[in-house]
Amino acid sequence: MAIQNDILSSTARARSKKAVDNLFKTIPLLDHIKSAGGVEIINGGQRITRAGVFGDHSAITQLSTGYEAVNSSVADVLRSPEYDWCDFVAPVVITRKEELSNKGENAVISIADARMKSVMGMLKREWELQAIDGTSSVLTEMQTLNGCLTNTGWLEHLPFGSQIDSVGGLSKATFASSNWNNQVSDLDLTGGGTWAAGGIDAMTDLMIQTQIYAPEGSVDLILASPTSYRSYKNVLQAQERYTPKETVLDGGRLALAFNGALMYVENNLSGGATGASMYFLNTKSMKVVFDSEANFTMSDFETKSGYAARQANIFVRTQLVADHLASLGVLVNAG
């Protein structure tokens, strides 16, 4: 007897949870921000609205005699960065011909399991590509960290206070005095700079500047292009190395740290003369948001109308959200 849709759905869905966890480990940003508590689950809504303080509410009055008039002038300092959702979906399809060729419940579930893992992997790779590099041709409504080449993302290569992009609908130029800008450091490899002479100093400068402005926590994740990661590793020499136990045991992934922040190779970072070589991220200052019913969620299998096949869809509703930009940084021109 053919396996029923509800049995196939529940079995494949149970396996999908395991597959999601396994695939997360191959994606540095999504993996780390999840383990660091940077993932937020929201139930519905047309937009994602945040709240931030962008100025001083009142003025200070010094009391020399005690009879001075208190300055009672106040200002509304709250602003609400807003982000649209990015929704996307991909199907998992099993044809009747495939079922007949692979009879038995285990055979059918095996096909569904393999295809579900394939689709999950594809969705996550596309999510990472857009989040890191902003070059997905599909997920164009999703925010990106890459503002170095086109100034459409969060982290620009322009100096702090002189940036021009808008994040969450708030102009960086308009709110520059409120520190709605990211930190930036330029190693200038194309202009004569070297990793041996200035690499560690450029990274240290980013750590200092992001920590000065951080309202909570500090940089805890560094994503590096393969070239900049290799260069950093080569200049460590007598510098103390950190290798987290959980990383050593996690499939042997190559991982370092800098000032306590875990560093991972991110293949989607291209580097180059003005491109991003490293992202310095504070997971307290940014969030990855998912809808509670579309967090890589698979629907039930249903008979596909007009075809001898059945189909389930994997839904994602997500967005990158910035709460604070000055505690995030980018290292450019460093390979």
C-alpha positions as CSV (number, residue, x, y, z in Angstrom):
1,M,0.0,0.0,0.0
2,A,1.3,3.5,-0.9
3,I,2.5,5.6,1.9
4,Q,0.0,8.3,2.9
5,N,0.7,12.0,2.6
6,D,0.3,12.6,6.3
7,I,2.8,9.8,7.2
8,L,5.3,11.0,4.6
9,S,4.9,14.6,5.8
10,S,5.4,13.9,9.5
11,T,8.3,11.6,8.9
12,A,10.1,13.9,6.5
13,R,9.4,16.9,8.8
14,A,11.0,15.1,11.7
15,R,14.1,14.4,9.6
16,S,14.1,18.0,8.4
17,K,14.8,19.3,11.9
18,K,17.9,17.2,12.1
19,A,18.9,18.3,8.6
20,V,18.5,22.0,9.5
21,D,20.9,21.5,12.5
22,N,23.4,19.7,10.4
23,L,23.4,22.3,7.6
24,F,23.6,25.2,10.0
25,K,27.1,24.1,10.9
26,T,28.3,24.7,7.3
27,I,27.3,28.4,7.4
28,P,29.4,30.6,9.7
29,L,27.1,33.6,10.1
30,L,23.8,31.7,10.6
31,D,25.5,29.1,12.8
32,H,27.2,31.4,15.1
33,I,24.5,34.0,15.5
34,K,22.1,31.2,16.4
35,S,24.3,29.8,19.1
36,A,25.0,33.3,20.4
37,G,21.3,34.1,20.8
38,G,21.2,36.5,17.9
39,V,18.1,34.8,16.3
40,E,14.7,36.2,17.1
41,I,11.4,34.5,16.3
42,I,8.5,36.8,15.5
43,N,4.9,35.8,15.0
44,G,3.6,37.6,11.9
45,G,3.4,41.2,11.1
46,Q,3.9,43.2,7.8
47,R,7.2,44.8,8.9
48,I,9.9,44.4,11.5
49,T,10.1,47.6,13.7
50,R,12.9,48.2,16.1
51,A,13.5,51.0,18.6
52,G,16.6,53.1,19.1
53,V,17.8,56.2,20.9
54,F,19.3,58.7,18.5
55,G,20.0,61.7,20.8
56,D,19.9,63.2,24.2
57,H,16.4,63.7,25.7
58,S,17.2,66.6,28.1
59,A,20.0,69.0,29.1
60,I,22.1,69.1,32.3
61,T,21.9,72.1,34.6
62,Q,24.7,72.7,37.1
63,L,23.6,73.9,40.5
64,S,26.1,76.4,41.9
65,T,23.9,78.1,44.4
66,G,20.8,75.9,44.2
67,Y,18.7,78.8,42.8
68,E,19.5,78.2,39.1
69,A,16.5,77.6,36.8
70,V,16.5,74.0,35.6
71,N,16.7,73.7,31.8
72,S,13.5,71.9,31.0
73,S,14.0,71.7,27.2
74,V,13.5,68.1,26.0
75,A,13.5,66.3,22.7
76,D,12.0,63.1,21.3
77,V,15.0,60.9,20.8
78,L,13.4,57.6,19.9
79,R,13.5,56.5,16.3
80,S,12.2,53.3,14.7
81,P,14.3,51.5,12.1
82,E,12.0,49.4,10.0
83,Y,12.7,46.4,7.8
84,D,10.5,44.6,5.3
85,W,10.3,40.8,5.4
86,C,12.0,38.7,2.8
87,D,9.8,35.7,1.9
88,F,11.0,32.8,-0.3
89,V,10.0,29.2,-0.9
90,A,11.3,26.1,-2.7
91,P,9.5,22.8,-3.4
92,V,10.3,19.2,-2.7
93,V,8.6,16.9,-5.3
94,I,8.3,13.2,-5.6
95,T,6.8,11.7,-8.8
96,R,4.5,8.6,-8.9
97,K,7.1,7.0,-11.3
98,E,9.8,7.4,-8.6
99,E,7.5,5.9,-6.0
100,L,6.8,2.9,-8.2
101,S,10.5,2.4,-8.9
102,N,11.3,2.7,-5.2
103,K,8.5,0.7,-3.5
104,G,8.1,0.5,0.2
105,E,7.7,3.3,2.8
106,N,11.4,3.5,3.6
107,A,12.3,3.9,0.0
108,V,9.8,6.8,-0.5
109,I,10.9,8.5,2.7
110,S,14.6,8.1,1.7
111,I,13.8,10.0,-1.6
112,A,12.0,12.7,0.4
113,D,14.8,12.9,2.9
114,A,17.5,13.3,0.3
115,R,15.6,16.0,-1.6
116,M,14.6,17.8,1.5
117,K,18.3,18.0,2.6
118,S,19.2,19.2,-0.9
119,V,16.6,22.0,-0.9
120,M,17.5,23.0,2.7
121,G,21.1,23.3,1.7
122,M,20.3,25.4,-1.3
123,L,18.1,27.8,0.7
124,K,20.7,28.3,3.3
125,R,23.5,28.8,0.8
126,E,21.4,31.5,-0.9
127,W,20.6,33.1,2.4
128,E,24.3,33.3,3.3
129,L,25.3,34.7,-0.1
130,Q,22.8,37.5,0.2
131,A,23.6,38.3,3.9
132,I,27.3,38.4,3.3
133,D,27.8,39.6,-0.2
134,G,24.5,41.0,-1.3
135,T,24.7,39.3,-4.8
136,S,21.8,36.9,-4.7
137,S,19.7,37.3,-7.8
138,V,16.7,35.9,-6.0
139,L,16.7,37.3,-2.4
140,T,16.8,40.9,-3.5
141,E,14.5,42.0,-0.6
142,M,16.8,40.7,2.1
143,Q,19.3,43.1,3.8
144,T,23.0,42.6,3.3
145,L,26.1,43.4,5.3
146,N,28.0,44.3,2.2
147,G,28.0,48.1,1.6
148,C,31.6,48.3,0.4
149,L,31.1,48.2,-3.4
150,T,27.6,49.5,-4.1
151,N,26.7,51.3,-0.8
152,T,23.5,49.3,-0.5
153,G,24.4,47.3,2.6
154,W,25.1,48.0,6.2
155,L,28.9,48.1,6.4
156,E,30.5,50.7,4.1
157,H,34.2,51.4,3.4
158,L,33.7,55.2,3.8
159,P,35.0,56.8,7.0
160,F,33.0,56.8,10.1
161,G,30.7,59.9,10.1
162,S,30.8,60.2,6.3
163,Q,28.7,57.3,5.2
164,I,25.8,57.6,2.8
165,D,23.6,54.5,2.9
166,S,20.3,54.1,4.6
167,V,19.7,51.2,7.0
168,G,16.2,50.4,8.3
169,G,15.0,53.5,6.5
170,L,17.3,55.8,8.5
171,S,19.9,57.8,6.6
172,K,23.5,57.3,7.8
173,A,24.3,60.8,6.7
174,T,21.3,62.3,8.6
175,F,22.0,60.4,11.8
176,A,25.8,60.5,11.6
177,S,25.9,62.6,14.8
178,S,23.9,59.8,16.5
179,N,26.6,57.3,15.4
180,W,24.3,55.5,12.9
181,N,27.6,54.6,11.0
182,N,29.8,51.5,11.0
183,Q,33.4,51.3,12.0
184,V,36.0,50.8,9.1
185,S,39.7,50.2,8.9
186,D,41.7,50.1,5.7
187,L,44.9,47.9,5.6
188,D,45.7,49.4,2.2
189,L,47.4,46.4,0.7
190,T,47.2,48.0,-2.8
191,G,48.9,51.2,-1.5
192,G,51.9,49.6,0.1
193,G,50.4,48.3,3.4
194,T,51.3,44.8,4.6
195,W,49.9,42.3,7.0
196,A,53.2,42.0,8.8
197,A,53.4,45.7,9.4
198,G,49.8,46.7,9.9
199,G,47.4,43.8,9.9
200,I,47.1,43.2,13.6
201,D,47.1,47.0,14.3
202,A,44.1,47.4,11.8
203,M,42.2,44.6,13.5
204,T,43.0,46.0,17.0
205,D,41.8,49.5,15.9
206,L,38.4,48.0,14.8
207,M,38.1,46.1,18.1
208,I,38.8,49.4,20.1
209,Q,36.4,51.5,18.1
210,T,33.5,49.0,18.1
211,Q,33.9,48.5,21.8
212,I,33.9,52.3,22.6
213,Y,30.5,52.6,21.0
214,A,29.0,49.2,22.0
215,P,26.0,49.7,24.3
216,E,26.0,46.0,25.1
217,G,28.6,43.2,24.6
218,S,31.5,43.5,22.1
219,V,32.5,42.0,18.8
220,D,32.1,38.2,19.2
221,L,32.2,37.0,15.6
222,I,34.8,37.8,12.8
223,L,34.1,36.5,9.3
224,A,37.2,36.6,7.1
225,S,37.8,36.1,3.4
226,P,40.0,33.0,2.7
227,T,42.9,35.3,1.8
228,S,42.7,37.5,4.8
229,Y,42.2,34.6,7.1
230,R,45.4,33.0,5.8
231,S,47.3,36.2,6.2
232,Y,46.2,36.7,9.8
233,K,47.1,33.1,10.6
234,N,50.6,33.6,9.1
235,V,51.4,36.7,11.1
236,L,50.2,35.3,14.5
237,Q,53.7,34.0,15.3
238,A,54.1,34.6,19.1
239,Q,50.5,35.9,19.4
240,E,48.4,33.6,21.6
241,R,46.1,31.3,19.7
242,Y,42.7,30.3,20.8
243,T,40.9,27.2,19.7
244,P,37.5,26.6,21.2
245,K,36.9,23.1,22.3
246,E,33.5,22.9,20.7
247,T,35.0,23.9,17.4
248,V,37.8,21.3,17.5
249,L,35.2,18.6,18.1
250,D,32.8,20.0,15.5
251,G,34.0,18.2,12.3
252,G,37.5,19.7,12.4
253,R,36.5,23.1,11.1
254,L,39.5,25.5,11.0
255,A,38.8,28.3,13.5
256,L,40.9,31.0,15.2
257,A,40.0,33.9,17.5
258,F,41.0,37.5,18.0
259,N,40.5,39.3,21.3
260,G,38.1,36.6,22.3
261,A,36.0,36.8,19.1
262,L,35.7,33.6,17.1
263,M,36.9,33.9,13.5
264,Y,35.7,31.8,10.6
265,V,36.5,31.6,7.0
266,E,33.6,33.0,4.9
267,N,33.9,32.1,1.3
268,N,31.4,34.7,0.2
269,L,33.8,37.5,1.2
270,S,35.8,38.6,-1.9
271,G,38.2,41.1,-0.4
272,G,40.0,43.1,-3.1
273,A,40.9,46.8,-3.2
274,T,37.7,48.2,-1.8
275,G,35.8,45.0,-1.0
276,A,35.2,43.7,2.5
277,S,38.0,41.4,3.8
278,M,36.6,40.9,7.3
279,Y,33.4,41.6,9.1
280,F,33.6,42.4,12.8
281,L,30.1,41.6,14.2
282,N,28.5,42.1,17.6
283,T,25.6,39.7,17.8
284,K,24.0,41.9,20.5
285,S,23.8,44.7,18.0
286,M,22.2,42.8,15.1
287,K,19.7,40.1,14.8
288,V,18.5,37.5,12.3
289,V,14.7,37.4,12.4
290,F,12.5,34.5,11.3
291,D,8.7,34.2,11.3
292,S,7.6,31.5,13.7
293,E,5.8,29.6,10.9
294,A,8.4,30.1,8.2
295,N,11.8,29.3,9.8
296,F,12.9,26.8,7.0
297,T,9.5,25.2,7.7
298,M,8.2,22.4,5.5
299,S,4.5,22.1,4.6
300,D,2.6,18.8,4.3
301,F,3.0,16.8,1.1
302,E,0.0,17.2,-1.2
303,T,-0.9,15.7,-4.6
304,K,0.3,18.1,-7.2
305,S,-2.6,19.1,-9.4
306,G,-2.3,18.1,-13.0
307,Y,0.8,15.9,-12.4
308,A,1.4,12.4,-11.2
309,A,3.4,13.7,-8.3
310,R,3.2,15.1,-4.8
311,Q,4.8,18.2,-3.4
312,A,5.8,19.9,-0.2
313,N,7.1,23.4,0.1
314,I,9.8,24.8,2.4
315,F,9.0,28.3,3.5
316,V,11.3,31.0,4.8
317,R,10.3,34.5,6.1
318,T,13.4,36.2,7.4
319,Q,15.4,39.5,7.6
320,L,18.7,40.8,8.9
321,V,18.1,43.6,11.4
322,A,20.5,46.2,12.7
323,D,19.8,47.7,16.2
324,H,23.2,49.5,16.4
325,L,25.8,50.2,13.7
326,A,28.7,51.8,15.5
327,S,29.5,48.5,17.3
328,L,29.9,46.7,13.9
329,G,33.0,47.1,11.7
330,V,34.6,46.1,8.4
331,L,38.2,45.6,7.4
332,V,38.8,46.5,3.8
333,N,41.7,46.2,1.3
334,A,43.2,43.3,3.3
335,G,43.0,40.5,0.9
